């Protein structure tokens, strides 16, 4: 029975659209979590909520875009901080820049984890 459900999810994924319920079923499946790492080829999202949703997000490492997205998210926080530090700004400006970068990071992750295509 489990193979049939996963087969249907794979067919839906090839069609390019999955319902929110199907994505949630993939996310809840324990076999898709290996050592606290999410790996699900049927799930179209590159960023997904962690098992404990209040802890933030993680990357779906079954997606080919996992590594570029991870590097982009790190750069999203690091580059503005490095630029501000190179300009010789005070610690207050560095703190504000860091907080703004983390806020943007959270918004990007929330958007990417809510997509169904």
C-alpha positions as CSV (number, residue, x, y, z in Angstrom):
1,X,0.0,0.0,0.0
2,X,2.8,2.4,0.9
3,X,4.5,1.8,-2.5
4,X,1.2,2.7,-4.3
5,X,0.9,6.0,-2.4
6,X,4.5,6.9,-3.1
7,X,4.0,5.9,-6.7
8,X,1.0,8.2,-7.0
9,X,3.0,11.1,-5.4
10,X,5.8,10.5,-8.0
11,X,3.3,10.7,-10.8
12,X,1.8,13.9,-9.4
13,X,5.3,15.4,-9.0
14,X,6.0,14.7,-12.7
15,X,2.7,16.4,-13.6
16,X,4.2,19.5,-11.8
17,X,1.6,20.0,-9.1
18,X,0.9,18.5,-5.7
19,X,-1.8,19.4,-3.3
20,X,-1.0,20.9,0.1
21,X,-2.2,17.6,1.7
22,X,0.1,15.5,-0.4
23,X,3.1,17.7,0.4
24,X,2.2,17.5,4.1
25,X,2.0,13.7,3.9
26,X,5.5,13.6,2.4
27,X,6.8,15.8,5.2
28,X,5.2,13.7,7.9
29,X,6.5,10.4,6.5
30,X,9.3,9.2,8.8
31,X,11.2,7.5,6.0
32,X,11.9,11.0,4.5
33,X,13.8,12.1,7.5
34,X,17.3,10.6,7.8
35,X,19.3,11.6,10.8
36,X,17.3,14.9,11.1
37,X,17.9,15.6,7.4
38,X,14.9,15.9,5.1
39,X,15.3,13.9,1.8
40,X,12.2,13.5,-0.3
41,X,12.2,13.5,-4.1
42,X,8.4,13.7,-4.3
43,X,8.3,17.0,-2.4
44,X,8.7,19.9,-4.8
45,X,9.9,22.4,-2.1
46,X,13.6,23.1,-1.7
47,X,13.1,24.6,1.8
48,X,10.8,22.8,4.3
49,X,9.9,23.3,7.9
50,X,11.9,21.3,10.4
51,X,10.2,18.3,12.2
52,X,9.5,20.7,15.1
53,X,8.1,23.6,13.1
54,X,8.9,26.2,15.8
55,X,12.7,25.5,15.2
56,X,12.7,27.0,11.7
57,X,13.4,25.5,8.3
58,X,15.7,23.0,6.7
59,X,16.7,22.1,3.1
60,X,15.2,19.2,1.1
61,X,18.5,17.6,0.1
62,X,16.7,15.5,-2.6
63,X,16.3,18.6,-4.7
64,X,19.1,19.4,-7.1
65,X,18.8,23.1,-6.0
66,X,19.6,22.3,-2.4
67,X,23.3,23.2,-2.5
68,X,22.9,26.5,-4.5
69,X,20.0,27.6,-2.2
70,X,22.0,26.8,0.9
71,X,24.9,28.9,-0.4
72,X,22.6,31.7,-1.4
73,X,21.0,31.8,2.1
74,X,24.4,31.9,3.8
75,X,25.5,34.7,1.4
76,X,22.2,36.6,2.2
77,X,23.3,37.0,5.8
78,X,27.1,37.1,5.4
79,X,27.6,39.5,2.5
80,X,25.7,42.5,4.0
81,X,27.6,42.0,7.3
82,X,31.0,41.9,5.6
83,X,30.2,45.0,3.5
84,X,29.2,47.0,6.6
85,X,32.2,45.8,8.6
86,X,34.5,46.7,5.7
87,X,33.1,50.2,5.6
88,X,34.1,50.6,9.3
89,X,30.6,51.1,10.6
90,X,29.9,51.0,14.3
91,X,28.7,48.0,16.2
92,X,25.1,49.4,16.2
93,X,24.9,49.5,12.5
94,X,26.4,46.0,12.3
95,X,23.7,44.8,14.7
96,X,20.9,46.4,12.7
97,X,22.3,45.0,9.4
98,X,22.5,41.5,10.9
99,X,19.0,41.7,12.2
100,X,17.7,42.9,8.8
101,X,19.6,40.1,7.0
102,X,18.2,37.5,9.4
103,X,14.7,38.9,8.9
104,X,15.0,38.7,5.1
105,X,16.4,35.2,5.5
106,X,13.3,34.1,7.5
107,X,10.9,35.7,5.0
108,X,12.7,33.9,2.0
109,X,12.5,30.6,3.9
110,X,8.9,31.0,4.8
111,X,8.0,31.8,1.1
112,X,10.0,28.9,-0.3
113,X,8.6,26.4,2.2
114,X,5.0,27.4,1.4
115,X,5.2,26.8,-2.4
116,X,3.5,23.8,-3.9
117,X,5.1,23.7,-7.4
